Amino acid sequence: MSTKTFQVPSQANHAVNVSDDPHRVIATYAEWANTYDQTLSPENYVGPRLSVEEVTRLIPESRRSQVRILDVGAGTGKVGIELIQRGFTQIDGLEPCKEMLDILKATKVYQNTYLEFIGLGSSTVPSDTYDVVIVVGCMGKGHIPVEGIDEMIRMTKPGGYVVNVTREEVLQVPLYKDKLKPHMDKLEREGKWKQDTWKICPKFIGDRRGLVFSYRVL
Ligand SMILES: C[S@@+](CC[C@H](N)C(=O)[O-])C[C@H]1O[C@@H](n2cnc3c(N)ncnc32)[C@H](O)[C@@H]1O
């Protein structure tokens, strides 16, 4: 068994700590976009693979070409590339950084794309549309706020799933600490969704632990 460990690339730490201002966060991704895929390889960043493993657990192989998936905070399209390799074909992407989205479009894996934020106000994404909304590595300072969760539920069809994979440590940032899980629990008490998975993974990026959660929308 390999004992090799990987550090978190400095650009990734910078992006999740740079600012509380979402527009400054996006400017940081714009600067990083051209080298993002070289910086984050399948060796040091397993978030996309973990998320797609969770989706394949939820969606049987026979349904994979029929389900509609929205990749939120899709970046350069790493999650879509993993999805298509496992038989998913109807993949849309939402990403507020144009420079990242341009690279994503060049993958030719995504059908519709939305150049917009989630959780910060108006949205052009229709309601009750997706069988799976997937979010990977989009939590941190100035990233998707708690309100983004309500939006993910709105975009998902009843019976569909929201799957989110993130660094575990980001739950401690003020945007989420004592807010995110209580809000998610409140939505569960209100009958909006039901928890399916909540688990810690030993690695998400570099040597940092990941959190995988999935909820079924009711
Ligand atoms: C670390 S990247 C992850 C990209 C991709 N999911 C991946 O795993 O490679 C975080 C992404 O979240 C996006 N992002 C940040 N705030 C967002 C928001 N409020 N709504 C949607 N996306 C957001 C950024 O533009 C960036 O592309």
The ligand as an SDF file (V2000), in Angstrom:
LIG
                    3D

 27 29  0  0  0  0  0  0  0  0999 V2000
  -12.7200   24.4430   -5.9430 C   0  0  0  0  0  0  0  0  0  0  0  0
  -13.7580   24.8690   -7.2920 S   0  0  0  0  0  0  0  0  0  0  0  0
  -14.5680   23.2980   -7.5820 C   0  0  0  0  0  0  0  0  0  0  0  0
  -14.9430   23.1450   -9.0200 C   0  0  0  0  0  0  0  0  0  0  0  0
  -15.4280   21.7450   -9.3960 C   0  0  0  0  0  0  0  0  0  0  0  0
  -16.6600   21.4210   -8.7120 N   0  0  0  0  0  0  0  0  0  0  0  0
  -14.3650   20.7220   -9.0790 C   0  0  0  0  0  0  0  0  0  0  0  0
  -14.6000   19.8840   -8.1950 O   0  0  0  0  0  0  0  0  0  0  0  0
  -13.2840   20.7850   -9.7010 O   0  0  0  0  0  0  0  0  0  0  0  0
  -15.0670   25.8300   -6.5520 C   0  0  0  0  0  0  0  0  0  0  0  0
  -16.0210   26.4170   -7.5720 C   0  0  0  0  0  0  0  0  0  0  0  0
  -17.1450   26.9820   -6.8690 O   0  0  0  0  0  0  0  0  0  0  0  0
  -17.5710   28.0900   -7.5920 C   0  0  0  0  0  0  0  0  0  0  0  0
  -18.3980   28.9290   -6.7150 N   0  0  0  0  0  0  0  0  0  0  0  0
  -18.0200   29.7300   -5.6970 C   0  0  0  0  0  0  0  0  0  0  0  0
  -19.0790   30.3460   -5.1590 N   0  0  0  0  0  0  0  0  0  0  0  0
  -20.1790   29.8970   -5.8210 C   0  0  0  0  0  0  0  0  0  0  0  0
  -21.5770   30.1500   -5.7300 C   0  0  0  0  0  0  0  0  0  0  0  0
  -22.1060   31.0000   -4.8270 N   0  0  0  0  0  0  0  0  0  0  0  0
  -22.3930   29.5180   -6.5970 N   0  0  0  0  0  0  0  0  0  0  0  0
  -21.9080   28.6320   -7.4960 C   0  0  0  0  0  0  0  0  0  0  0  0
  -20.5980   28.3650   -7.6260 N   0  0  0  0  0  0  0  0  0  0  0  0
  -19.7440   28.9680   -6.8040 C   0  0  0  0  0  0  0  0  0  0  0  0
  -16.2710   28.7510   -8.0470 C   0  0  0  0  0  0  0  0  0  0  0  0
  -16.4440   29.6310   -9.1250 O   0  0  0  0  0  0  0  0  0  0  0  0
  -15.4170   27.5340   -8.3920 C   0  0  0  0  0  0  0  0  0  0  0  0
  -15.4690   27.2010   -9.7470 O   0  0  0  0  0  0  0  0  0  0  0  0
  1  2  1  0
  2  3  1  0
  2 10  1  0
  3  4  1  0
  4  5  1  0
  5  6  1  0
  5  7  1  0
  7  8  2  0
  7  9  1  0
 10 11  1  0
 11 12  1  0
 11 26  1  0
 12 13  1  0
 13 14  1  0
 13 24  1  0
 14 15  1  0
 14 23  1  0
 15 16  2  0
 16 17  1  0
 17 18  1  0
 17 23  2  0
 18 19  1  0
 18 20  2  0
 20 21  1  0
 21 22  2  0
 22 23  1  0
 24 25  1  0
 24 26  1  0
 26 27  1  0
M  CHG  2   2   1   9  -1
M  END
$$$$
